[in-house]
Amino acid sequence: MYADDETIRRILRDGGDTWAVVGLSGNRSRAAYRVAEVLQRFGKRVVPVHPKAEPVHGEEGYASLADIPFPVDVVDVFVNSDLAGAVADEAVAAGAGAVWFQLGVIDTEAYDRTRAAGLDMVMDRCPAIEIPALPS
């Protein structure tokens, strides 16, 4: 319902290669760490966004989306659903082209606001699952 195949394909193929991953830290046991590895394998630049602002996967980290000094194409959100709406609003303000809420991250009002602002959005899906499944 919140992730049609065309939108998924557009974000993963044509949505740009710079992905800010909100919630990505150096903690190797977290899903964000592993998903970021997959995105990098598929040619995406992964920018960690986490309060610690630590480097991850060879990329400098930032404490917030607003701190990133270059354009971001997609904002991939690994925070609790009650915090995700604010991140989506920050993505709109930062000029991102798309927002992706990970599996289990659901905020229908944020989805509606983000789409109304003209951004593509996927909710409750994982790009690390979707990107290898894209047809050639």
N, C-alpha and C positions, 0 to 999 in steps of 0.2 A: 504493500500500500504506500509506503514512504520510500520506495526504492525501485522505480521501474527500470527495466533493462537498458533502455535508451539513455537515461540519465547516468546510470552507472558507467556505461560505455563511454559517454561523452566526457565524464570527469576523468576516467582512467586513461583514455586515449588522447583526448584533445584538450583536457582541462589544464594543461601546463605541468611542469615538472618540479616545481618547488612546493613542497608540502610541509606546513607547520604542524607538528604533532604535539598537541596540547596534552600534557600528562606524561611526556616521555622523559624519563630519567635514566641514569646508568644502572638501574636495578634490572639485572638480566632475567629475573623471574617474572617480571611483569609482561603482560600481553603487548603493551605499547612497544617495548624493546624488540620483541620478535616481529611484530608487524612492520616496524620501521626497517628492519633488516630485509624483509621481503620487498618493501617498496624500493629500497636502494638497489636490490638485485634487478628490479625492473626499470632501472634508470631514473628513479625519482630522487631529487635532492630532499633530504629529510632534515628539518630544522627543529631541534628540541625546544619545547616551551614548557617550563616547569619553574616553580618558585626558586629552586636551587640554581637555575641557570647554568647547569653543568654541561660540558661537551659530551656528546653521545654519538657513536658511529662516525667519529671524525668531523662532526659539525659543531660549531659553537652553539651553546644554549642561550636562551633568553628567558627572562622572568615572565614576560607577557607578550602577547601579539603586538602591542603598541611599541615594544622595545626593538622589534626586528627592523633593521634599517634598509630593507630592500623589499620589493613586492613578493607577496606570497600568492600562489595560485589556488591552493586547496588548504583548508584548515580541517585536520583530522582530530576528532575530539574523544579523548580517553578520560573523561571526568564523570562523576556521578550525575545522574539525570537532573538533580536539583540545581547543579551548577552549570549545566550545559547551555542553557538558554542565554546566560550572560556571555559565554564564550562565542556563541553564534552571533550575538549582537556586536561583539568586538571584531569578529571576522568581517561583518558588513562594514563597520567603521574603518577597518584597515584596508578595505578595497579588495578583499579576496574574491575569487571567482566562484568558489564553491565551498560548501561545508559538508563534512562527512561525520555523522555520529556513529560510533562503534556499536557493536553488538551489545544490547542491553541498555544503551543510552537513548532515552526516549523523552522528547518534550514536543508535543504536537503544536503548542503555541509558538515555540521557537521555530519549528519547521515552517509554519504559516508566515511568520514575520520574515524569515530569511528568504523564502520564495517570493514574497511580496516585494522585497527589496531587489529582486532580479537575479539572485544567485541560484545556482543549481544546488540541490541538497539531497543527501541520502541519509536515512536514519535506520539504526538497528541492523546494520550490515557491516561486514569487514572487508576492506580492500585487499587484504592478504589472501582472502578466499576468492574474491571476485577477479582479481587481475590475472591469475594463472588460467582462469576459466574463459577468458576472452577469446573469441575465435580469431584466428590469424588474419 
